[in-house]
Amino acid sequence: MSTGSESEKHRRKHKKSGGGGTTGPGSGGSTGPGSGGTTGPSSGDPVFGQPTPSPDPTSFKNPVTDAGFADVPGVQAVPQPVAVGAEPILTLAQVLGSQGATLTQAILSEINNIGQTTTYNSNQVFTGAAAGTNIYTGDSSTTGSSIDNLYFAPLSSSTVGDSGGSVVQSSSGQYIDLAKFTGTTTTTQALPGDTVSGGVKFTITNADGTTTNFTTTATTVSGLISEINKDGIAGVTASLSTNAATGAATGASTDVGILISNTNNSVVIADATLLDTTSGEVATSLQASNKSTETISYQKGVNETSTNLAATDLSTQGNAQAALTTINAAISNVAAQRGYLGAQVNTLNAVSQVATTQQENITSAQNAVQATDYASATTQLSKFEILSQTGISALAQANSLQQEVTKLLQ
């Protein structure tokens, strides 16, 4: 019993030593119980002199998020326990709120706006038209010129960039002799205004593997050529030519026919019983030619790709990660398209420089023929003026002698 009373006295003495908010004897240095704070862990028990085991770090609880500390004065408990050392993961949508979705839609709308409003010479650029835009880099006409065919992939939030294609240069084509001939002699020549029957058939293999067939319906030679050119088949143009110019193996060298340039591997050309009824030809056939219009064009690849950004969603962490992957793919596709357009720009710049040099040479030649050489002209003028004055003087002297002789006779 005496031991118990003595221990009680020690405890009371210990409590008094912490009164008034002084620092307690523990090595942790926390305020004593008299200050209203919690007592920090001590290195030893002052009552029994026995070491106190160190507390488990995981046993500490956050007084803000743990309902177990609701009894702590001035602290409002939140009934959402959080593991020690863990941090809450917030999605972009949670951080930005409704502004995240608004920002995403604004970016997509701007991409659509660029694709719809970008124009050159009042013509929309990013149309995705398979025929592209033909720029004649020779004499600005179909016959005998070279063509740079520009292709602009469509641009919208669902189709960004373009990759997988290639730029090819080719002069391959097919030729149809429309004149009537016997052996190597032309019997009746074909003319642009001749009437034709039948037509030419084009089979186009699309990117998805399907095929599209097109057969001409024009009734004249010139109308047939115009129809082929206006139809807008990528890499295909038509012009009037001769056997000699195309290297045709049959017929007379002077025979006239239609040369169809075809640099598109996805297009197959067939003769749909085309006949020139005016010249009276008996039959026509397609002849391969490597002397058609020289054409630089863009050919779509088997794995032609663009990126769809319209389906991106930032509502969850997984969707945000998928959106990042999609954006990276879009950057790659845009880079590929910029590379193609850059190559075409370089080609056109080179053509422009050649055309400028040709213009300077023509102007110089024209000046040499038409312009006056003022130095030479002035010299010649002085020469003829002297000769004229000398002639006049000699004539005057001759007249003077005649008059003198007449006076002597009188």
Secondary structure as UniProt FT lines:
FT   HELIX           2..17
FT   HELIX           19..21
FT   TURN            27..28
FT   HELIX           33..35
FT   TURN            46..48
FT   HELIX           57..59
FT   TURN            63..65
FT   HELIX           67..69
FT   TURN            70..71
FT   TURN            73..74
FT   TURN            84..85
FT   HELIX           92..96
FT   HELIX           98..117
FT   STRAND          119..120
FT   TURN            121..122
FT   STRAND          123..124
FT   TURN            130..131
FT   STRAND          133..136
FT   TURN            143..144
FT   STRAND          146..150
FT   TURN            157..158
FT   STRAND          159..163
FT   STRAND          166..170
FT   STRAND          173..177
FT   STRAND          180..182
FT   TURN            183..184
FT   STRAND          185..188
FT   TURN            192..193
FT   STRAND          195..205
FT   TURN            207..208
FT   STRAND          211..215
FT   HELIX           221..231
FT   TURN            234..235
FT   STRAND          236..242
FT   HELIX           243..246
FT   TURN            253..254
FT   STRAND          256..262
FT   TURN            265..266
FT   STRAND          267..276
FT   TURN            277..280
FT   STRAND          286..289
FT   STRAND          294..299
FT   TURN            302..303
FT   STRAND          305..307
FT   TURN            310..311
FT   HELIX           317..370
FT   HELIX           374..409
//
